[in-house]
Amino acid sequence: MPHQGKILQDAIKNSGISITRIVEELGITRPTIYRKFKEETLDYGFVKQVGDIITHDFSQDFTSLQQATLPFVSGTPGVAVTSTVTQRSAPLQLNDNDPTKQFMALQAKYIALLEAYNELLLKVYGPK
């Protein structure tokens, strides 16, 4: 089973949209997107942005198991639980009537909360 970076790369290739256009719209460099192609799991927000650019719905490309492993990390801007928490954005869109998108946004917040809690436990109690 191909990893998420490979799925992303194949979707971009099949879209016919140039890498140059994609990196310009994302505000990243070409080496950054090529590194993303090598990653086994990708941030949902990044995948969604690429999907919007190439008009591709990635929810059909990732299996349920893969979707569960996507690091759907989101955070409230300006609020850091610890200095090591990586803040990524997957904003909750309340006006969106698509239940799948609402579920994914809520899942992102839930997983971010769990990860922040785990990091706090590690900081307080240390590794076992």
N, C-alpha and C positions, 0 to 999 in steps of 0.2 A: 504494500500500500504506500503510495507516494506521500511524503510529508507536506505540510501546509505551504512551505516555501515553493516547492515544486508545483503544487496545484496553482499557486498564484502566478508563477512564471508561465505555466502553460496557458492560463486564462489570458494573460497579457499578450502572449504570442498569438493566440487565436483571435484576439480582438482586432489586430491590425493597427493598433495605436502604438506610436513609437515610444520607446523608453524615455527619450528626451522630453517628450510632451508630458509624460506621467511624472517624471522627477521634477519638472518645472512647476507643475500644478501642485505637487505635494510639498515643494520647497525643500527637497533633499538632493543629495548628489547621486550620480550614477553608481559609485562604489557602494553607497548605502543600500540602494535597492538590490544590487547584486548580492550583498551580504544577507538581505532579507530572503532572497531565493534559496539560500543555503540553510536557513533556520527551520527547525523541525516544527516549532509552534510559533504562531504570530499573534500579535495584538489585534483584537477585534476591530478597534478603531482604525488601525492602519488598513486592514483588509477591507473594511467598509469604504474608506476613502478611495482606495484603488478601484473597488467595485463601482463606485459612483462615477469615476472618471471614464472607465471602460464600459459602463452600463452593463455590468455583470452582477448577478446575484450569487454570492458565494455560499449562501446557506444550503444550496443544493449540492455543492461540491464537497463539503465536509460532512463526514458521517457523524452520527450522534456521539460516538466515542471521541472523535477528534474535536467536536465542538465543546465537549466537556473539558478538554485539556487546553483549550485556548485560554491564554492568560488575560481574561477580561478584567483588567485592573483599571479602576477609575478612582478618582479622588476629588475631593472638594478643593478647588484652587485656593492656595494660601494656607491650607491646613495640612500639616504633616504630622503623622502619628509618631514616626521616628525619622531620624535623618537618613535611614537607608531605604525607606519606602519609595519605590519608583512611582511617580504620579503619571498616569495616562488618562486620557479623557475618553469616555463613552457616555455622553450626556443622555439623561432620561428625557425623552421627548413625549410630554404628556398629550400634546395635540395630535400625535400620530395615532391613527385608528388601526394600524396594523398590529394585531396581537403578538405576532412573532417578534416584531421589533421592540414592543413594550416588554415582552418576556426577556429578551436578550439584554435590554438595558437594566432591568431589575436583577438579572443574573450577574451582570457585571458589577453592580453595586454590592451584591451579597458576597461574591468572591473577593472583591477588594477588601471588604470588612473582615472576612475570614483570614486573608493574608496579613492584614495589619495586626489582627489579634495574635496570630502565630508569631509574627516578628516581635511583638511586645512581650509575649511569653518567653521567647528565646532571650530577649534582652534582660528580662527580670530574673529568670530562673537558669538561663544558660542551657547549652545542649546537654542531653542525657548521656 
